Amino acid sequence: SQTIHQWPATLVQPVGSPLSLECTVEGTSNPNLYWYRQAAGRGLQLLFYSVGIGQISSEVPQNLSASRPQDRQFILSSKKLLLSDSGFYLCAWSGGGSGANVLTFGAGSRLTVL
Amino acid sequence: GDSVTQMEGPVTLSEEAFLTINCTYTATGYPSLFWYVQYPGEGLQLLLKATKADDKGSNKGFEATYRKETTSFHLEKGSVQVSDSAVYFCALRRQGAQKLVFGQGTRLTINP
């Protein structure tokens, strides 16, 4: 069966420090991969999605970036964090084609920027 | 562009009460519609879905019917339990698109 892992689960970082959140999927090949952010009291905002290795679509201009160095690995990064980057970051995967109908989410990474 | 609008929360009910969480959408064509649930401290889980007009999705006592004429997908449950306390998200995926668009979420609290 397919599983999705995110880490770290919790992170406290100072303003201006770098960020790296990792997400890996097991049990499937060539998944679509997504990064969403859930800010306090707000809904889900799609940040990036990827349909293949090295293919990244950015939804919102910001100081975050994403990379997909391997088929089942998706990384969210920042060179210098802002206070506004605090939030709950969720990685998700889906199959391609009609399988893109259903997203399966990881447990999330809670980032606090101080 | 595509968008999803949910009723404002938080919603607080007593156990065994009837639940409705409203969801309306704007999209071209015939999108697929979803309800996801997020329990405290966790990621999102798919609750139910419907892929065409008049379809009814159901799971764990929850139901939602895809209404093309009113562009709605309201979530209902006849008798809620304390364990249903969570945040509920309505979402759509336009046909041929790779991404889901989510509503802002509705926090539901059920009191014993």
Interface residues (C-beta under 8 A of the other chain):
Chain A: Q6 N32 Y34 Y36 R42 G43 L44 L46 Y49 V51 S57 E59 L90 A92 A100 N101 V102 L103 T104 F105 G106 A107 G108
Chain B: S32 F34 Y36 E42 G43 L44 Q45 L46 K49 T51 F89 R93 A97 Q98 K99 L100 V101 F102 G103 Q104 G105
